[in-house]
Structures are given as structure tokens and as C-alpha cells.
């Protein structure tokens, strides 16, 4: 493999149990609540209120109780907001 060739750089056999650890980062990552609050620029209580009112983007809850949202979902939510 040449130094500039990245096409096979991340390929590993599918039987490798740690293959997911060698994959490049997702182009559509999940964001943490802390990251979402920093991007949106509101407090946790405001965002929680928006969620309870159905005005916040759809999130998923992990088995440990933490919330996550895909970057694409957050971007789509921003795009759906009315212009000021």
C-alpha cells in the first residue's frame, strides 16, 4: 500500500472481533448532550423543557440513560426552524 492510498487502510477481516475499533470515524456521529448544548447555546433545563414540549430534535436514550443525537438530525432540526 502506498502512503497516499487510503482505500484499503481501514479494511480488516469481518471475523475480527475488534474490527469496529479500526473503522474510521462515522461521517454522521452521535453527539452527547454536552456537545448538543454547546452547539445550540442553551442551558440543560431549557433544552429539557423543549424536549418535554416536543420542540427539540429527536434523541435516543442509551441503556445507561445518557442521551445521544446524530449530527445529521441536529442539522435537520436547525434547518427546520423558522428564520428570525
C-alpha angles and dihedrals in degrees: 000000000000120000092250095046109097098159094099099022094104099036116120131165112277089232090065106109091208095047093114089060091059097051119107115254116283115263086222104043128184113250125215122235089253090055092046092051091050092051095044093041099222135115123264090249092053092049091047089052090051089050092051089050092048092244097114127081119271113272135185126230117222121218089259090058097253119134125232135181130192114244090234091055091051091048091049090050090052090049091052094055116102118253116255 
